[in-house]
């Protein structure tokens, strides 16, 4: 259907014709949203209404180079208006969701952390002696600096940094195998 007459009617101030053409387009656009996006009839009506609130001022400002393509533009604008509504919908407003039992996040994180701890223990067991000693020191002294590590193991600070990062890489690579 060609809606170039709608562009002419709006630009010429012919509100009677414009209203009639909008009324004819409204159910087509509404059915389009229901059929293609599974919108509820109410949501589809809201989206089409917002689309007209956007399109009509654009027509008044003569921003359409191709009035014959207005239907395609309206379909796309209505779809975008509906998708914006879906995206912006506040799920917290639904009473049904608020009444569902909640699982404490700490229970899930405790399970995940326990699994990670088990993997870490397995990976530490695979380390060579001096790396395992370093890991034990780092876990016993989590705020230890590279200088603290160097002094404890009687090595240079540069060597302490290199060993620390090597052991972290080995643990990380080992943990990836179990993930």
LINJO-V361584 format. One record per residue. N is the residue number from 0. RES is the residue in one small letter. SS is DSSP state (alpha for helix, beta for strand, coil for the rest). PHI is phi in whole degrees, -180 to 180 (* if undefined). D_CENTER is the distance of its C-alpha to the mean C-alpha in Angstrom with 1 decimal. Layout:
BEGIN
n: {N	N}
res: {RES	RES}
ss: {SS	SS}
phi: {PHI	PHI}
d_center: {D_CENTER	D_CENTER}
END
This chain:
BEGIN
n: {0	1	2	3	4	5	6	7	8	9	10	11	12	13	14	15	16	17	18	19	20	21	22	23	24	25	26	27	28	29	30	31	32	33	34	35	36	37	38	39	40	41	42	43	44	45	46	47	48	49	50	51	52	53	54	55	56	57	58	59	60	61	62	63	64	65	66	67	68	69	70	71	72	73	74	75	76	77	78	79	80	81	82	83	84	85	86	87	88	89	90	91	92	93	94	95	96	97	98	99	100	101	102	103	104	105	106	107	108	109	110	111	112	113	114	115	116	117	118	119	120	121	122	123	124	125	126	127	128	129	130	131	132	133	134	135	136	137	138	139	140	141	142	143	144	145	146	147	148	149	150	151	152	153	154	155	156	157	158	159	160	161	162	163	164	165	166	167	168	169	170	171	172	173	174	175	176	177	178}
res: {x	x	x	x	x	x	x	x	x	x	x	x	x	x	x	x	x	x	x	x	x	x	x	x	x	x	x	x	x	x	x	x	x	x	x	x	x	x	x	x	x	x	x	x	x	x	x	x	x	x	x	x	x	x	x	x	x	x	x	x	x	x	x	x	x	x	x	x	x	x	x	x	x	x	x	x	x	x	x	x	x	x	x	x	x	x	x	x	x	x	x	x	x	x	x	x	x	x	x	x	x	x	x	x	x	x	x	x	x	x	x	x	x	x	x	x	x	x	x	x	x	x	x	x	x	x	x	x	x	x	x	x	x	x	x	x	x	x	x	x	x	x	x	x	x	x	x	x	x	x	x	x	x	x	x	x	x	x	x	x	x	x	x	x	x	x	x	x	x	x	x	x	x	x	x	x	x	x	x}
ss: {coil	coil	coil	alpha	alpha	alpha	alpha	alpha	alpha	alpha	alpha	alpha	coil	coil	alpha	alpha	alpha	alpha	alpha	alpha	alpha	alpha	alpha	alpha	alpha	alpha	alpha	alpha	alpha	alpha	alpha	alpha	alpha	alpha	alpha	alpha	alpha	coil	coil	coil	alpha	alpha	alpha	alpha	alpha	alpha	alpha	alpha	alpha	alpha	alpha	alpha	alpha	alpha	alpha	alpha	alpha	alpha	alpha	alpha	coil	coil	coil	coil	coil	coil	alpha	alpha	alpha	alpha	alpha	alpha	alpha	alpha	alpha	alpha	alpha	alpha	alpha	alpha	alpha	alpha	alpha	alpha	alpha	alpha	alpha	alpha	coil	coil	alpha	alpha	alpha	coil	alpha	alpha	alpha	alpha	alpha	coil	coil	coil	coil	coil	alpha	alpha	alpha	alpha	alpha	alpha	alpha	alpha	alpha	alpha	alpha	alpha	alpha	alpha	alpha	alpha	alpha	alpha	alpha	alpha	alpha	coil	coil	coil	alpha	alpha	alpha	alpha	alpha	alpha	alpha	alpha	alpha	alpha	alpha	alpha	coil	coil	coil	coil	coil	alpha	alpha	alpha	alpha	alpha	alpha	alpha	alpha	coil	coil	coil	alpha	alpha	alpha	alpha	alpha	alpha	alpha	alpha	alpha	alpha	alpha	alpha	alpha	alpha	alpha	alpha	alpha	alpha	alpha	alpha	alpha	alpha	coil}
phi: {*	-96	-107	-63	-65	-66	-61	-63	-63	-66	-67	-89	77	-84	-66	-63	-67	-61	-62	-64	-68	-66	-65	-72	-76	-54	-66	-65	-67	-63	-63	-59	-66	-66	-75	-90	-115	59	-74	-73	-56	-66	-65	-63	-62	-61	-65	-65	-60	-65	-62	-65	-64	-90	-76	-58	-61	-66	-66	-60	-85	56	-96	-111	-79	-126	-59	-68	-94	-63	-61	-60	-64	-65	-61	-66	-65	-66	-61	-65	-63	-66	-63	-65	-62	-63	-65	-86	-64	-88	-63	-63	-78	-81	-64	-61	-71	-71	-88	-70	-65	-104	-95	-64	-62	-63	-63	-65	-66	-62	-65	-63	-64	-64	-64	-64	-64	-63	-63	-62	-62	-63	-68	-63	-62	-83	-74	-70	-52	-70	-72	-64	-63	-65	-63	-59	-64	-64	-69	-74	-130	-63	-95	-67	-87	-62	-64	-61	-65	-61	-67	-65	-96	55	-131	-71	-64	-63	-63	-63	-63	-62	-63	-61	-71	-65	-67	-65	-64	-61	-65	-64	-63	-64	-64	-63	-64	-93	-84}
d_center: {37.1	37.7	36.6	38.3	40.7	37.9	37.4	41.2	41.5	38.9	40.3	43.8	43.1	44.1	42.1	43.9	42.9	39.3	38.9	40.4	38.2	35.0	36.3	36.8	33.4	31.6	32.2	31.4	27.9	27.3	28.4	26.2	23.0	24.3	25.3	22.5	19.4	21.1	20.9	23.4	26.4	25.7	22.2	23.5	26.4	24.2	22.1	25.4	27.0	24.3	24.6	28.4	27.9	26.1	28.4	31.8	31.7	30.7	33.7	36.0	35.1	36.0	32.7	33.2	35.1	35.1	35.9	36.3	32.6	31.7	30.8	28.3	26.8	26.8	25.1	22.2	22.1	22.2	19.4	17.2	18.4	17.6	14.0	13.6	15.3	13.1	9.9	12.0	13.8	14.3	14.4	16.8	19.4	20.1	23.3	23.0	19.9	21.7	24.8	23.4	24.6	22.3	22.5	23.0	20.4	23.4	24.8	21.9	21.8	25.6	25.6	23.2	25.2	28.4	27.3	26.5	29.8	31.7	30.2	31.1	34.6	35.1	34.1	36.4	39.2	38.9	39.5	42.9	45.0	44.5	40.7	40.7	42.8	40.5	37.5	39.6	40.5	36.9	35.9	39.0	38.4	34.6	35.4	37.9	37.9	38.9	42.3	42.6	41.9	44.4	47.1	46.6	47.0	49.5	47.7	46.6	43.4	42.2	43.0	41.2	38.0	38.3	39.1	36.2	33.7	35.3	35.2	31.5	30.9	33.1	31.3	27.9	29.2	30.9	27.8	25.8	28.5	28.0	24.2}
END
